[in-house]
């Protein structure tokens, strides 16, 4: 059985959704259920280049921690902002600009939210944006579900905002938008560097 649906292909979406409900497919079978576009491919970074990017990103995090230890608290915000700019440069230099809006539906609502997003991605408003893929985590004990709504360039604020606007119109509020590089260098909440694990928050667009 396949857990990847290609939008724009020959298979209809409805049977795929019916056979692959996130609440019913377990992590013992597969960790993720995917939706992708037939006419869009994410640029793939060669493994050695990806490792170079990860090493460069982790070095920035480690240097930031050291700088914070030897700086006044009043300088911490500037130090972290400079680190974020350096991380973006790494993403640009290594062709790793992709990222995702993160959505955390409740277990009770996961199937309904995933279906709503999938339909929009296949032939609704999301299909008119630069969103080029989505995935949802499958059922695992004591683990919340997460839906990742992907863009080829998460640093493109306009494109990220367009996807967010569609999500909000559907009544879906993401937690934030995270570059794939951040995931690869293990930049999560409460990281010792204090750098936010998300590039964009919903409030960044409400204030604009």
C-alpha positions in Angstrom: 0.0 0.0 0.0 1.2 3.5 -0.8 1.0 6.4 1.6 1.8 9.0 -1.0 -0.8 10.7 -3.2 0.2 12.7 -6.2 -2.1 15.6 -7.0 -2.6 16.0 -10.7 -2.0 12.4 -11.4 -4.5 9.7 -12.5 -5.7 8.5 -9.1 -8.7 10.3 -7.5 -8.2 11.8 -4.1 -11.3 10.5 -2.2 -10.4 6.8 -2.1 -6.9 7.6 -1.0 -8.2 9.7 1.9 -10.7 7.0 2.9 -8.1 4.3 2.9 -5.5 6.4 4.7 -7.1 8.2 7.7 -4.4 9.5 10.0 -6.3 8.3 13.0 -6.4 4.7 11.7 -2.9 4.3 10.1 -0.4 3.5 12.8 3.2 4.6 13.1 4.1 0.9 13.1 3.1 0.9 9.4 4.4 4.3 8.4 5.3 7.6 10.1 3.7 9.9 7.5 1.0 10.1 4.9 2.0 12.4 2.0 0.4 14.6 -0.6 2.6 15.9 -3.4 2.1 17.8 -6.7 2.8 16.0 -10.0 4.1 19.1 -11.7 6.3 20.4 -8.8 9.5 18.8 -7.4 11.5 20.1 -4.5 15.1 20.5 -5.3 17.1 17.8 -3.6 20.3 18.5 -1.9 23.1 16.0 -2.2 23.8 14.2 1.0 27.3 15.6 1.5 26.0 19.1 0.8 23.2 18.6 3.3 25.8 17.5 5.9 27.8 20.6 5.2 24.7 22.7 5.7 23.9 20.9 9.0 27.4 21.4 10.3 27.4 25.1 9.4 24.0 25.6 11.0 25.0 23.8 14.2 28.2 25.8 14.3 26.1 29.0 14.2 24.0 27.7 17.1 27.0 26.8 19.2 28.7 30.2 18.5 25.5 32.0 19.5 25.4 30.1 22.8 29.0 31.2 23.5 28.3 34.8 22.5 25.3 35.0 24.8 27.4 33.7 27.7 29.9 36.6 27.2 27.4 39.4 26.4 25.1 41.6 28.4 21.4 40.6 28.4 20.6 43.8 26.5 22.5 42.4 23.6 20.8 39.0 23.4 18.0 39.9 21.0 20.5 41.4 18.5 22.8 38.3 18.8 19.9 36.0 18.1 18.6 38.0 15.1 22.1 38.0 13.6 22.2 34.2 14.1 18.8 33.9 12.2 20.2 35.9 9.3 23.3 33.6 9.2 21.1 30.5 9.2 19.1 32.0 6.3 22.4 32.5 4.4 23.3 28.9 5.0 19.9 27.8 3.6 20.4 30.0 0.6 24.0 28.9 -0.1 23.1 25.2 0.1 19.8 25.4 -1.7 17.8 24.4 1.4 15.1 27.1 1.4 12.1 24.7 1.9 10.0 24.7 5.0 6.5 24.2 6.4 3.6 25.7 8.3 3.0 23.4 11.4 -0.6 22.5 12.3 -1.4 20.5 15.4 -5.1 19.3 15.3 -6.6 17.5 18.2 -6.8 13.7 17.9 -10.6 14.0 17.6 -10.3 16.4 14.7 -7.3 15.1 12.8 -9.1 13.2 10.1 -11.5 16.1 9.3 -8.7 18.7 9.3 -6.5 16.5 7.1 -9.3 15.9 4.6 -10.2 19.6 4.5 -6.5 20.5 3.8 -6.1 17.7 1.2 -9.1 18.8 -0.8 -7.9 22.4 -0.8 -4.5 21.2 -1.8 -5.8 19.1 -4.7 -8.3 21.4 -6.2 -9.1 24.2 -3.8 -7.6 27.5 -2.7 -4.3 25.9 -1.5 -3.8 24.7 -5.1 -3.5 28.4 -6.2 -0.6 29.0 -3.8 3.0 27.9 -3.8 2.3 25.1 -1.4 3.8 22.1 -3.1 3.2 19.3 -0.6 1.8 18.2 2.8 2.2 15.4 5.2 0.4 14.2 8.4 1.8 12.1 11.1 0.1 8.8 11.8 -1.3 7.4 15.0 1.2 6.8 17.8 0.7 6.3 21.5 0.8 9.5 23.5 2.0 11.5 20.5 0.0 14.4 19.0 -0.6 14.5 15.3 1.1 17.2 13.3 0.4 18.4 9.7 3.2 20.0 7.7 2.2 22.3 4.9 5.2 22.7 2.7 6.6 25.6 0.6 9.7 25.5 -1.6 10.9 28.8 -0.1 9.7 29.4 3.5 11.8 32.5 3.6 9.6 34.1 1.0 7.2 36.0 3.4 4.7 36.8 0.6 4.3 33.2 -0.4 4.2 32.0 3.3 1.5 34.7 4.0 -0.6 33.5 1.0 -0.6 30.0 2.3 -1.4 31.2 5.9 -4.3 33.3 4.6 -5.9 30.1 3.0 -5.4 28.2 6.2 -7.0 30.9 8.3 -9.9 31.1 5.9 -10.5 27.4 6.6 -10.4 28.1 10.3 -7.0 26.5 10.8 -4.4 28.4 12.8 -0.8 27.0 12.5 1.6 27.2 15.4 4.3 28.7 13.2 6.4 28.2 10.0 9.7 26.4 10.3 12.6 26.0 7.8 13.6 22.5 7.1 17.2 23.6 8.0 16.0 24.3 11.5 14.6 20.8 11.8 17.8 19.2 10.5 20.0 21.1 13.0 17.6 20.2 15.8 16.6 23.8 16.6 13.5 23.1 18.8 11.7 24.9 21.6 13.9 25.7 24.6 17.1 25.3 22.6 20.1 26.7 24.7 20.6 29.4 22.1 17.2 30.8 22.8 16.6 31.2 19.0 13.0 30.7 18.1 12.4 27.3 16.3 10.0 29.0 14.0 10.8 31.6 11.3 7.2 33.0 11.1 4.3 33.2 13.5 0.7 34.0 12.7 1.2 37.3 14.5 3.9 38.4 12.1 1.3 38.6 9.4 -1.5 40.1 11.5 0.8 43.0 12.4 1.8 43.6 8.8 
